[in-house]
Amino acid sequence: MGFSYFKFYVLVKTVLLCITLSVGFYLSITYGTALAYTIAILLFFSVIIQFVSLFKYLTRTDKKLTRFLEAIKHSDFVLKLSVDNHLDKSFRNLNTSFNEVLSAFREERSEKEEHLQYLNTIVQQVNTGLICYSSSGEIKLINSYAKKLINIKHLKNIKELANYNEELHRAVVDLASGRNILLKSDDEIQLAIHSITIKIKNQPIKIIALQNIYPELQRKEIESWQNLTKILRHEIINSITPIVSLNDTMYSILQEDVSLLDSNYVIDHENLNDLKEGISTIKNRADGLISFIDAYRDYTNIPTPVFASINVLELLKHIHLLMKPELDKNGFDFKYQTTPKDILLYGDAKLLEMVLINLFKNAIEAKRSDHETPSISVKGYINHKREFILEITDNGKGIIPEAIDKIFIPFYTTKKTGSGIGLSLSRQILQMHQGTLTVRSEVNTFTTFELKFNQLTK
């Protein structure tokens, strides 16, 4: 509205100036009398007065506009322009419009400051350390939890971190964007470090997230040991209980059914067979318990990996050759591919071969009896995080939902025969390769084991 009045005022003043000049010029040219010249001179002075008035008006408007724009430029939204009631309506409306715009800016800035304060409070309160720094090393943000983890009070430049923890400084600076690393600082701190780089005003900002996973590892370790202890207890009791029961039965036979005749012990044929069967059963249970203990020893004594570059496609070809007789015997259609074909993985070929063979055997054993075309497919590729993914999928029985979270627990098995350590061993080997082993499944449809490796060829 103010701008409309401004245009109208300037237009009226301009038209009046033009009319005044035209009339004065007409009188002086047409009549040429003293009176005409006098009127022309008066009109000339009137033109000067109108011009000065218009000039002052425009100058005043320019000053208002300049103050308004300077206030926006310097974010000085506290400025309030006077309404100028003693001036014309155009100025009052102009000032009112400017003040309304400044008020909107004030409200917007206030909302942004509240939002920023809200986000800052969250950043300072989260149980994850956050450090943001520029390419020059200048610290843009460091929250209180990061200071607590590093045990510092102030940090102006990332280079100063070396004075407190040189190993952490090297890890933070060298860590590429989108990658993770685990760093053990002391007995009670194990830092999971994640890095990501963003651009703000075309300037790279590196964000480092620090999390102490030691308490969570402790909790998981205790939980794993509790689960393992339950399974060990279950297996041992299953082996010992029949032995104790048979021992009582055999002792009863020896006490009641064995007699002394002419310095010789006499027992009938039926009881003798019972004793033989009992001793045989005890031997079998003892052998089973020894095998279980051997399996536990194998689980806890995985050899240290010998890392080298591995051609993934060649590794799959080799395992296919090893497994071909068993695959053909069970009528499996086996396919494998990697994209690209020349992927090189940094790992221990023998240990990874052990993992893949175990997964293929599980897939063969999961074959459905009513399935005419059982299949196993292997697909390898590099995802957007530069991680190598190997997916092994079969169309067998699948895994029931109740068991899907337990199959990686040592000695847990859904098979009638088996030690239950294959998958837990496989996951342990993947962890040695800084990788993960996960599963997804749908009963009687499919099972997919996903092997994820963070480290390709070195």
PAVO-784880 format. One record per residue (C-alpha): x, y, z; chain; residue in three letters. Coordinates in Angstrom, 3 decimals. Layout:
{{X; Y; Z}; "A"; "ala"}
...
//
This chain:
{{0.000; 0.000; 0.000}; "A"; "met"}
{{2.873; 2.391; 0.904}; "A"; "gly"}
{{4.506; 1.817; -2.455}; "A"; "phe"}
{{1.207; 2.652; -4.271}; "A"; "ser"}
{{0.969; 6.002; -2.441}; "A"; "tyr"}
{{4.610; 6.679; -3.246}; "A"; "phe"}
{{4.029; 6.123; -6.956}; "A"; "lys"}
{{0.885; 8.275; -6.903}; "A"; "phe"}
{{2.672; 11.132; -5.082}; "A"; "tyr"}
{{5.658; 11.123; -7.452}; "A"; "val"}
{{3.337; 10.936; -10.476}; "A"; "leu"}
{{1.229; 13.901; -9.294}; "A"; "val"}
{{4.333; 15.995; -8.550}; "A"; "lys"}
{{5.823; 15.176; -11.940}; "A"; "thr"}
{{2.588; 16.029; -13.780}; "A"; "val"}
{{2.290; 19.374; -11.915}; "A"; "leu"}
{{5.888; 20.210; -12.802}; "A"; "leu"}
{{5.242; 19.460; -16.455}; "A"; "cys"}
{{2.013; 21.511; -16.502}; "A"; "ile"}
{{3.655; 24.455; -14.728}; "A"; "thr"}
{{6.605; 24.484; -17.106}; "A"; "leu"}
{{4.332; 24.152; -20.130}; "A"; "ser"}
{{2.069; 27.032; -19.016}; "A"; "val"}
{{5.016; 29.333; -18.222}; "A"; "gly"}
{{6.694; 28.540; -21.522}; "A"; "phe"}
{{3.423; 29.080; -23.423}; "A"; "tyr"}
{{2.733; 32.464; -21.794}; "A"; "leu"}
{{6.237; 33.786; -22.344}; "A"; "ser"}
{{6.285; 32.760; -26.022}; "A"; "ile"}
{{2.709; 33.561; -27.007}; "A"; "thr"}
{{1.976; 36.910; -25.315}; "A"; "tyr"}
{{5.380; 38.461; -24.633}; "A"; "gly"}
{{3.848; 41.142; -22.321}; "A"; "thr"}
{{5.182; 42.254; -18.944}; "A"; "ala"}
{{2.301; 40.505; -17.201}; "A"; "leu"}
{{2.995; 37.284; -19.087}; "A"; "ala"}
{{6.670; 37.468; -18.155}; "A"; "tyr"}
{{5.779; 38.127; -14.529}; "A"; "thr"}
{{3.441; 35.120; -14.434}; "A"; "ile"}
{{6.115; 33.034; -16.162}; "A"; "ala"}
{{8.680; 34.039; -13.536}; "A"; "ile"}
{{6.272; 33.198; -10.716}; "A"; "leu"}
{{5.582; 29.850; -12.354}; "A"; "leu"}
{{9.345; 29.302; -12.652}; "A"; "phe"}
{{9.729; 29.860; -8.895}; "A"; "phe"}
{{6.797; 27.513; -8.367}; "A"; "ser"}
{{8.624; 24.900; -10.452}; "A"; "val"}
{{11.723; 25.335; -8.276}; "A"; "ile"}
{{9.651; 24.920; -5.102}; "A"; "ile"}
{{7.920; 21.808; -6.491}; "A"; "gln"}
{{11.263; 20.377; -7.614}; "A"; "phe"}
{{12.815; 20.960; -4.171}; "A"; "val"}
{{9.775; 19.379; -2.519}; "A"; "ser"}
{{9.999; 16.352; -4.822}; "A"; "leu"}
{{13.753; 16.133; -4.254}; "A"; "phe"}
{{13.314; 16.205; -0.462}; "A"; "lys"}
{{10.578; 13.641; -0.709}; "A"; "tyr"}
{{12.715; 11.293; -2.799}; "A"; "leu"}
{{15.772; 11.908; -0.595}; "A"; "thr"}
{{13.767; 11.151; 2.533}; "A"; "arg"}
{{12.415; 7.993; 0.910}; "A"; "thr"}
{{15.917; 7.019; -0.187}; "A"; "asp"}
{{17.197; 7.456; 3.378}; "A"; "lys"}
{{14.363; 5.335; 4.727}; "A"; "lys"}
{{15.008; 2.652; 2.148}; "A"; "leu"}
{{18.764; 2.775; 2.789}; "A"; "thr"}
{{18.246; 2.396; 6.554}; "A"; "arg"}
{{15.826; -0.445; 5.892}; "A"; "phe"}
{{18.233; -2.295; 3.578}; "A"; "leu"}
{{21.208; -1.656; 5.899}; "A"; "glu"}
{{19.193; -3.119; 8.769}; "A"; "ala"}
{{18.486; -6.256; 6.720}; "A"; "ile"}
{{22.111; -6.452; 5.568}; "A"; "lys"}
{{23.436; -6.330; 9.138}; "A"; "his"}
{{20.531; -8.340; 10.609}; "A"; "ser"}
{{19.562; -5.338; 12.732}; "A"; "asp"}
{{15.911; -6.221; 13.040}; "A"; "phe"}
{{15.558; -4.230; 16.286}; "A"; "val"}
{{15.329; -1.074; 14.152}; "A"; "leu"}
{{11.882; 0.545; 14.148}; "A"; "lys"}
{{11.148; 3.310; 11.673}; "A"; "leu"}
{{9.011; 6.223; 12.951}; "A"; "ser"}
{{5.541; 6.438; 11.516}; "A"; "val"}
{{6.026; 10.129; 10.614}; "A"; "asp"}
{{2.485; 11.240; 11.410}; "A"; "asn"}
{{3.409; 14.826; 10.603}; "A"; "his"}
{{4.178; 13.810; 6.993}; "A"; "leu"}
{{1.773; 12.724; 4.301}; "A"; "asp"}
{{-0.056; 9.400; 4.228}; "A"; "lys"}
{{2.423; 7.966; 1.696}; "A"; "ser"}
{{5.272; 8.177; 4.208}; "A"; "phe"}
{{3.179; 6.774; 7.015}; "A"; "arg"}
{{2.221; 3.765; 4.909}; "A"; "asn"}
{{5.794; 3.335; 3.683}; "A"; "leu"}
{{7.149; 3.295; 7.238}; "A"; "asn"}
{{4.394; 0.955; 8.345}; "A"; "thr"}
{{5.260; -1.466; 5.503}; "A"; "ser"}
{{8.965; -1.309; 6.375}; "A"; "phe"}
{{8.197; -1.971; 10.040}; "A"; "asn"}
{{5.964; -4.911; 9.128}; "A"; "glu"}
{{8.781; -6.427; 7.054}; "A"; "val"}
{{11.297; -5.871; 9.873}; "A"; "leu"}
{{8.852; -7.408; 12.343}; "A"; "ser"}
{{8.493; -10.489; 10.112}; "A"; "ala"}
{{12.283; -10.744; 9.960}; "A"; "phe"}
{{12.474; -10.438; 13.763}; "A"; "arg"}
{{9.963; -13.235; 14.222}; "A"; "glu"}
{{11.772; -15.412; 11.672}; "A"; "glu"}
{{15.123; -14.834; 13.361}; "A"; "arg"}
{{13.603; -15.491; 16.775}; "A"; "ser"}
{{12.175; -18.810; 15.534}; "A"; "glu"}
{{15.531; -19.754; 14.006}; "A"; "lys"}
{{17.355; -18.878; 17.232}; "A"; "glu"}
{{14.898; -20.967; 19.239}; "A"; "glu"}
{{15.325; -23.849; 16.796}; "A"; "his"}
{{19.115; -23.469; 16.926}; "A"; "leu"}
{{19.028; -23.420; 20.720}; "A"; "gln"}
{{16.836; -26.524; 20.684}; "A"; "tyr"}
{{19.227; -28.360; 18.365}; "A"; "leu"}
{{22.235; -27.193; 20.381}; "A"; "asn"}
{{20.642; -28.537; 23.570}; "A"; "thr"}
{{20.063; -31.903; 21.902}; "A"; "ile"}
{{23.634; -31.984; 20.547}; "A"; "val"}
{{25.034; -31.199; 23.990}; "A"; "gln"}
{{22.878; -33.810; 25.738}; "A"; "gln"}
{{23.209; -36.835; 23.415}; "A"; "val"}
{{25.413; -39.718; 24.532}; "A"; "asn"}
{{27.466; -39.488; 21.361}; "A"; "thr"}
{{30.529; -37.301; 21.056}; "A"; "gly"}
{{30.402; -34.873; 18.125}; "A"; "leu"}
{{33.315; -32.888; 16.692}; "A"; "ile"}
{{32.965; -30.682; 13.610}; "A"; "cys"}
{{35.969; -28.971; 12.081}; "A"; "tyr"}
{{36.884; -27.174; 8.872}; "A"; "ser"}
{{39.603; -28.009; 6.338}; "A"; "ser"}
{{41.964; -25.716; 8.252}; "A"; "ser"}
{{41.323; -27.698; 11.434}; "A"; "gly"}
{{39.254; -24.982; 13.146}; "A"; "glu"}
{{36.742; -26.522; 15.550}; "A"; "ile"}
{{33.229; -25.451; 14.592}; "A"; "lys"}
{{31.440; -27.544; 17.204}; "A"; "leu"}
{{32.341; -29.932; 19.999}; "A"; "ile"}
{{29.718; -31.194; 22.432}; "A"; "asn"}
{{30.116; -31.916; 26.125}; "A"; "ser"}
{{30.107; -35.704; 25.700}; "A"; "tyr"}
{{33.042; -35.508; 23.258}; "A"; "ala"}
{{34.961; -33.413; 25.799}; "A"; "lys"}
{{34.184; -36.012; 28.455}; "A"; "lys"}
{{35.362; -38.908; 26.278}; "A"; "leu"}
{{38.594; -37.139; 25.310}; "A"; "ile"}
{{38.988; -35.647; 28.810}; "A"; "asn"}
{{39.493; -32.042; 27.678}; "A"; "ile"}
{{37.894; -28.692; 28.502}; "A"; "lys"}
{{38.631; -26.663; 25.372}; "A"; "his"}
{{39.600; -27.465; 21.791}; "A"; "leu"}
{{40.089; -24.704; 19.217}; "A"; "lys"}
{{41.864; -26.656; 16.488}; "A"; "asn"}
{{41.836; -30.373; 15.690}; "A"; "ile"}
{{45.653; -30.347; 15.768}; "A"; "lys"}
{{45.482; -29.678; 19.532}; "A"; "glu"}
{{43.891; -33.127; 19.958}; "A"; "leu"}
{{47.356; -34.650; 19.438}; "A"; "ala"}
{{48.432; -33.087; 22.757}; "A"; "asn"}
{{45.793; -35.130; 24.584}; "A"; "tyr"}
{{45.620; -38.345; 22.557}; "A"; "asn"}
{{47.922; -38.712; 19.569}; "A"; "glu"}
{{46.424; -42.055; 18.495}; "A"; "glu"}
{{42.893; -40.602; 18.495}; "A"; "leu"}
{{44.069; -37.524; 16.572}; "A"; "his"}
{{45.677; -39.698; 13.896}; "A"; "arg"}
{{42.563; -41.876; 13.631}; "A"; "ala"}
{{40.225; -38.861; 13.316}; "A"; "val"}
{{42.331; -37.034; 10.717}; "A"; "val"}
{{43.048; -40.127; 8.588}; "A"; "asp"}
{{39.508; -41.549; 8.677}; "A"; "leu"}
{{37.847; -41.161; 5.270}; "A"; "ala"}
{{34.296; -39.859; 4.952}; "A"; "ser"}
{{31.645; -42.549; 5.411}; "A"; "gly"}
{{34.037; -44.985; 7.109}; "A"; "arg"}
{{34.150; -46.434; 10.638}; "A"; "asn"}
{{36.963; -47.452; 12.928}; "A"; "ile"}
{{37.205; -48.982; 16.409}; "A"; "leu"}
{{39.806; -47.504; 18.760}; "A"; "leu"}
{{40.599; -48.823; 22.234}; "A"; "lys"}
{{41.716; -45.964; 24.485}; "A"; "ser"}
{{41.913; -47.700; 27.855}; "A"; "asp"}
{{40.321; -50.508; 29.842}; "A"; "asp"}
{{36.939; -48.765; 30.099}; "A"; "glu"}
{{36.758; -46.884; 26.789}; "A"; "ile"}
{{36.444; -48.405; 23.336}; "A"; "gln"}
{{35.567; -45.726; 20.802}; "A"; "leu"}
{{33.537; -46.432; 17.694}; "A"; "ala"}
{{34.472; -43.544; 15.377}; "A"; "ile"}
{{32.416; -42.554; 12.340}; "A"; "his"}
{{33.316; -39.800; 9.869}; "A"; "ser"}
{{31.258; -37.874; 7.342}; "A"; "ile"}
{{32.038; -34.729; 5.331}; "A"; "thr"}
{{29.462; -32.122; 4.313}; "A"; "ile"}
{{29.709; -28.773; 2.529}; "A"; "lys"}
{{28.454; -25.533; 4.083}; "A"; "ile"}
{{28.778; -22.421; 1.899}; "A"; "lys"}
{{31.005; -24.457; -0.383}; "A"; "asn"}
{{33.406; -25.146; 2.504}; "A"; "gln"}
{{34.021; -28.795; 3.548}; "A"; "pro"}
{{33.144; -29.570; 7.174}; "A"; "ile"}
{{34.188; -32.906; 8.655}; "A"; "lys"}
{{31.869; -34.366; 11.288}; "A"; "ile"}
{{33.289; -36.970; 13.672}; "A"; "ile"}
{{30.955; -39.075; 15.840}; "A"; "ala"}
{{32.506; -40.778; 18.875}; "A"; "leu"}
{{30.720; -43.442; 20.881}; "A"; "gln"}
{{32.012; -45.459; 23.802}; "A"; "asn"}
{{30.747; -48.955; 23.061}; "A"; "ile"}
{{32.539; -50.605; 25.988}; "A"; "tyr"}
{{29.457; -50.735; 28.286}; "A"; "pro"}
{{27.342; -52.171; 25.431}; "A"; "glu"}
{{30.068; -54.703; 24.610}; "A"; "leu"}
{{30.180; -55.718; 28.257}; "A"; "gln"}
{{26.413; -56.162; 28.338}; "A"; "arg"}
{{26.460; -58.190; 25.116}; "A"; "lys"}
{{29.385; -60.259; 26.362}; "A"; "glu"}
{{27.573; -61.099; 29.607}; "A"; "ile"}
{{24.420; -61.901; 27.644}; "A"; "glu"}
{{26.406; -64.155; 25.274}; "A"; "ser"}
{{28.043; -65.972; 28.159}; "A"; "trp"}
{{24.667; -66.454; 29.823}; "A"; "gln"}
{{23.256; -67.926; 26.608}; "A"; "asn"}
{{26.350; -70.089; 26.176}; "A"; "leu"}
{{26.163; -71.260; 29.786}; "A"; "thr"}
{{22.510; -72.255; 29.311}; "A"; "lys"}
{{23.401; -74.323; 26.242}; "A"; "ile"}
{{26.449; -75.877; 27.934}; "A"; "leu"}
{{24.352; -76.736; 30.960}; "A"; "arg"}
{{21.638; -78.203; 28.722}; "A"; "his"}
{{24.121; -80.361; 26.762}; "A"; "glu"}
{{26.001; -81.554; 29.837}; "A"; "ile"}
{{22.831; -82.424; 31.730}; "A"; "ile"}
{{21.487; -84.248; 28.660}; "A"; "asn"}
{{24.649; -86.357; 28.667}; "A"; "ser"}
{{25.051; -86.856; 32.421}; "A"; "ile"}
{{21.399; -87.597; 33.313}; "A"; "thr"}
{{21.121; -90.899; 31.362}; "A"; "pro"}
{{24.577; -91.921; 32.619}; "A"; "ile"}
{{23.486; -91.420; 36.262}; "A"; "val"}
{{20.206; -93.243; 35.621}; "A"; "ser"}
{{21.969; -96.172; 33.922}; "A"; "leu"}
{{24.531; -96.289; 36.705}; "A"; "asn"}
{{21.771; -96.687; 39.299}; "A"; "asp"}
{{20.116; -99.429; 37.218}; "A"; "thr"}
{{23.388; -101.340; 36.730}; "A"; "met"}
{{24.234; -101.006; 40.397}; "A"; "tyr"}
{{20.808; -102.409; 41.287}; "A"; "ser"}
{{21.372; -105.384; 38.921}; "A"; "ile"}
{{24.756; -106.099; 40.507}; "A"; "leu"}
{{23.273; -105.887; 44.000}; "A"; "gln"}
{{20.151; -107.948; 43.417}; "A"; "glu"}
{{20.688; -110.243; 40.404}; "A"; "asp"}
{{24.303; -111.329; 40.811}; "A"; "val"}
{{24.897; -114.308; 43.137}; "A"; "ser"}
{{28.029; -116.065; 44.410}; "A"; "leu"}
{{28.311; -119.750; 43.522}; "A"; "leu"}
{{31.466; -121.809; 44.272}; "A"; "asp"}
{{33.578; -118.619; 44.479}; "A"; "ser"}
{{32.200; -117.437; 41.134}; "A"; "asn"}
{{29.715; -114.650; 40.412}; "A"; "tyr"}
{{26.683; -115.857; 38.480}; "A"; "val"}
{{24.272; -113.669; 36.460}; "A"; "ile"}
{{21.510; -114.677; 34.072}; "A"; "asp"}
{{21.730; -113.944; 30.364}; "A"; "his"}
{{19.029; -111.218; 30.326}; "A"; "glu"}
{{20.640; -109.152; 33.075}; "A"; "asn"}
{{24.034; -109.581; 31.414}; "A"; "leu"}
{{22.641; -108.096; 28.200}; "A"; "asn"}
{{21.168; -105.200; 30.214}; "A"; "asp"}
{{24.604; -104.529; 31.697}; "A"; "leu"}
{{26.243; -104.639; 28.250}; "A"; "lys"}
{{23.666; -102.228; 26.788}; "A"; "glu"}
{{24.054; -99.899; 29.757}; "A"; "gly"}
{{27.854; -99.826; 29.444}; "A"; "ile"}
{{27.554; -99.262; 25.680}; "A"; "ser"}
{{25.116; -96.374; 26.226}; "A"; "thr"}
{{27.398; -94.788; 28.827}; "A"; "ile"}
{{30.293; -95.043; 26.355}; "A"; "lys"}
{{28.238; -93.405; 23.592}; "A"; "asn"}
{{27.135; -90.561; 25.845}; "A"; "arg"}
{{30.710; -90.073; 27.045}; "A"; "ala"}
{{31.921; -89.957; 23.425}; "A"; "asp"}
{{29.208; -87.419; 22.627}; "A"; "gly"}
{{30.249; -85.256; 25.564}; "A"; "leu"}
{{33.901; -85.420; 24.436}; "A"; "ile"}
{{32.855; -84.400; 20.906}; "A"; "ser"}
{{30.889; -81.489; 22.375}; "A"; "phe"}
{{33.933; -80.374; 24.379}; "A"; "ile"}
{{36.107; -80.678; 21.238}; "A"; "asp"}
{{33.625; -78.506; 19.356}; "A"; "ala"}
{{33.811; -75.900; 22.119}; "A"; "tyr"}
{{37.603; -75.988; 21.915}; "A"; "arg"}
{{37.429; -75.467; 18.141}; "A"; "asp"}
{{35.106; -72.496; 18.664}; "A"; "tyr"}
{{37.490; -70.811; 21.083}; "A"; "thr"}
{{40.655; -71.538; 19.069}; "A"; "asn"}
{{40.171; -70.008; 15.634}; "A"; "ile"}
{{43.596; -69.443; 14.037}; "A"; "pro"}
{{44.770; -65.857; 13.527}; "A"; "thr"}
{{43.879; -64.718; 9.978}; "A"; "pro"}
{{46.703; -64.418; 7.444}; "A"; "val"}
{{45.575; -61.501; 5.276}; "A"; "phe"}
{{46.281; -61.295; 1.564}; "A"; "ala"}
{{44.535; -60.145; -1.627}; "A"; "ser"}
{{41.832; -62.591; -2.725}; "A"; "ile"}
{{40.125; -62.674; -6.104}; "A"; "asn"}
{{36.504; -63.255; -5.047}; "A"; "val"}
{{35.446; -64.847; -8.348}; "A"; "leu"}
{{38.352; -67.316; -8.217}; "A"; "glu"}
{{37.474; -68.179; -4.606}; "A"; "leu"}
{{33.865; -68.936; -5.608}; "A"; "leu"}
{{35.039; -71.068; -8.552}; "A"; "lys"}
{{37.270; -73.079; -6.233}; "A"; "his"}
{{34.471; -73.696; -3.707}; "A"; "ile"}
{{32.057; -74.616; -6.495}; "A"; "his"}
{{34.545; -77.250; -7.642}; "A"; "leu"}
{{34.792; -78.634; -4.082}; "A"; "leu"}
{{31.030; -78.692; -3.558}; "A"; "met"}
{{30.025; -79.834; -7.069}; "A"; "lys"}
{{29.649; -83.577; -6.282}; "A"; "pro"}
{{27.333; -82.856; -3.344}; "A"; "glu"}
{{25.416; -80.176; -5.275}; "A"; "leu"}
{{24.905; -82.518; -8.237}; "A"; "asp"}
{{23.917; -85.399; -5.963}; "A"; "lys"}
{{21.108; -83.290; -4.461}; "A"; "asn"}
{{20.062; -81.796; -7.805}; "A"; "gly"}
{{20.973; -78.173; -6.988}; "A"; "phe"}
{{21.161; -75.436; -9.574}; "A"; "asp"}
{{24.193; -73.369; -8.493}; "A"; "phe"}
{{24.908; -69.890; -9.892}; "A"; "lys"}
{{27.401; -67.228; -8.867}; "A"; "tyr"}
{{28.497; -63.835; -10.136}; "A"; "gln"}
{{30.386; -60.738; -8.951}; "A"; "thr"}
{{30.119; -57.178; -10.221}; "A"; "thr"}
{{32.720; -56.213; -11.258}; "A"; "pro"}
{{34.372; -59.533; -12.061}; "A"; "lys"}
{{37.835; -58.542; -10.792}; "A"; "asp"}
{{36.899; -57.662; -7.175}; "A"; "ile"}
{{39.859; -58.152; -4.834}; "A"; "leu"}
{{39.154; -58.723; -1.147}; "A"; "leu"}
{{41.701; -58.369; 1.654}; "A"; "tyr"}
{{41.318; -61.414; 3.902}; "A"; "gly"}
{{42.273; -64.974; 4.817}; "A"; "asp"}
{{41.266; -67.297; 1.953}; "A"; "ala"}
{{41.248; -70.470; 4.094}; "A"; "lys"}
{{39.033; -69.022; 6.801}; "A"; "leu"}
{{36.620; -67.471; 4.289}; "A"; "leu"}
{{36.537; -70.783; 2.415}; "A"; "glu"}
{{35.499; -72.439; 5.688}; "A"; "met"}
{{32.652; -69.903; 6.095}; "A"; "val"}
{{31.341; -70.338; 2.543}; "A"; "leu"}
{{31.487; -74.146; 2.652}; "A"; "ile"}
{{29.530; -74.106; 5.915}; "A"; "asn"}
{{26.859; -71.834; 4.416}; "A"; "leu"}
{{26.588; -73.970; 1.261}; "A"; "phe"}
{{26.221; -77.157; 3.346}; "A"; "lys"}
{{23.490; -75.512; 5.403}; "A"; "asn"}
{{21.697; -74.564; 2.185}; "A"; "ala"}
{{21.925; -78.152; 0.893}; "A"; "ile"}
{{20.616; -79.538; 4.197}; "A"; "glu"}
{{17.711; -77.041; 4.069}; "A"; "ala"}
{{16.461; -78.553; 0.784}; "A"; "lys"}
{{12.710; -79.066; 0.729}; "A"; "arg"}
{{11.594; -82.597; -0.048}; "A"; "ser"}
{{8.753; -81.311; -2.257}; "A"; "asp"}
{{11.012; -78.995; -4.273}; "A"; "his"}
{{11.885; -80.172; -7.771}; "A"; "glu"}
{{14.351; -77.363; -8.587}; "A"; "thr"}
{{16.426; -76.524; -5.503}; "A"; "pro"}
{{18.864; -73.675; -6.117}; "A"; "ser"}
{{21.704; -71.718; -4.540}; "A"; "ile"}
{{22.696; -68.330; -5.958}; "A"; "ser"}
{{25.682; -66.211; -4.950}; "A"; "val"}
{{25.851; -62.510; -5.811}; "A"; "lys"}
{{28.768; -60.219; -5.034}; "A"; "gly"}
{{28.786; -56.438; -5.490}; "A"; "tyr"}
{{30.109; -53.170; -4.045}; "A"; "ile"}
{{27.464; -50.937; -2.430}; "A"; "asn"}
{{27.335; -47.128; -2.318}; "A"; "his"}
{{29.445; -47.105; 0.876}; "A"; "lys"}
{{32.272; -48.927; -0.921}; "A"; "arg"}
{{31.530; -52.063; 1.121}; "A"; "glu"}
{{31.728; -55.482; -0.525}; "A"; "phe"}
{{28.519; -57.511; -0.153}; "A"; "ile"}
{{28.262; -61.237; -0.808}; "A"; "leu"}
{{24.727; -62.664; -0.727}; "A"; "glu"}
{{24.100; -66.428; -0.610}; "A"; "ile"}
{{20.457; -67.316; -1.259}; "A"; "thr"}
{{18.688; -70.690; -1.329}; "A"; "asp"}
{{15.041; -71.589; -1.904}; "A"; "asn"}
{{14.847; -74.184; 0.853}; "A"; "gly"}
{{12.877; -74.597; 4.069}; "A"; "lys"}
{{13.822; -71.214; 5.496}; "A"; "gly"}
{{14.277; -70.357; 9.170}; "A"; "ile"}
{{11.369; -69.959; 11.556}; "A"; "ile"}
{{11.057; -66.463; 13.140}; "A"; "pro"}
{{11.587; -67.878; 16.645}; "A"; "glu"}
{{15.028; -69.200; 15.656}; "A"; "ala"}
{{16.296; -66.372; 13.444}; "A"; "ile"}
{{17.766; -64.427; 16.391}; "A"; "asp"}
{{19.327; -67.516; 17.991}; "A"; "lys"}
{{21.084; -69.290; 15.134}; "A"; "ile"}
{{24.351; -67.408; 15.744}; "A"; "phe"}
{{24.482; -68.410; 19.426}; "A"; "ile"}
{{27.204; -71.050; 19.933}; "A"; "pro"}
{{25.846; -74.628; 20.081}; "A"; "phe"}
{{22.297; -73.592; 19.236}; "A"; "tyr"}
{{20.942; -75.781; 16.438}; "A"; "thr"}
{{17.587; -76.665; 14.888}; "A"; "thr"}
{{19.021; -79.823; 13.279}; "A"; "lys"}
{{18.739; -83.323; 14.675}; "A"; "lys"}
{{22.467; -83.745; 14.155}; "A"; "thr"}
{{25.105; -81.044; 14.322}; "A"; "gly"}
{{27.226; -79.180; 16.836}; "A"; "ser"}
{{25.552; -75.788; 16.437}; "A"; "gly"}
{{28.851; -73.901; 16.112}; "A"; "ile"}
{{29.065; -73.490; 12.322}; "A"; "gly"}
{{27.232; -70.162; 12.080}; "A"; "leu"}
{{28.742; -68.731; 15.271}; "A"; "ser"}
{{32.214; -69.668; 13.973}; "A"; "leu"}
{{31.388; -68.066; 10.624}; "A"; "ser"}
{{30.258; -64.827; 12.264}; "A"; "arg"}
{{33.388; -64.790; 14.404}; "A"; "gln"}
{{35.570; -65.174; 11.301}; "A"; "ile"}
{{33.714; -62.291; 9.587}; "A"; "leu"}
{{34.312; -60.102; 12.643}; "A"; "gln"}
{{38.038; -60.893; 12.330}; "A"; "met"}
{{37.765; -59.448; 8.808}; "A"; "his"}
{{36.031; -56.284; 10.141}; "A"; "gln"}
{{32.858; -57.554; 8.530}; "A"; "gly"}
{{29.417; -58.807; 9.493}; "A"; "thr"}
{{27.283; -61.868; 8.837}; "A"; "leu"}
{{23.508; -61.428; 8.889}; "A"; "thr"}
{{20.507; -63.417; 7.722}; "A"; "val"}
{{16.981; -62.836; 6.467}; "A"; "arg"}
{{14.544; -65.620; 5.729}; "A"; "ser"}
{{10.973; -66.542; 4.940}; "A"; "glu"}
{{9.727; -70.023; 5.797}; "A"; "val"}
{{9.470; -72.353; 2.756}; "A"; "asn"}
{{10.497; -69.494; 0.438}; "A"; "thr"}
{{14.099; -68.365; 0.807}; "A"; "phe"}
{{17.058; -67.773; 3.103}; "A"; "thr"}
{{19.741; -65.180; 2.367}; "A"; "thr"}
{{22.991; -64.901; 4.286}; "A"; "phe"}
{{24.730; -61.564; 3.737}; "A"; "glu"}
{{28.486; -61.237; 4.222}; "A"; "leu"}
{{29.581; -57.605; 4.441}; "A"; "lys"}
{{33.240; -56.588; 4.223}; "A"; "phe"}
{{34.384; -53.057; 5.011}; "A"; "asn"}
{{37.881; -53.609; 3.632}; "A"; "gln"}
{{38.593; -54.381; 0.001}; "A"; "leu"}
{{42.119; -54.964; -1.285}; "A"; "thr"}
{{44.719; -53.043; 0.664}; "A"; "lys"}
//
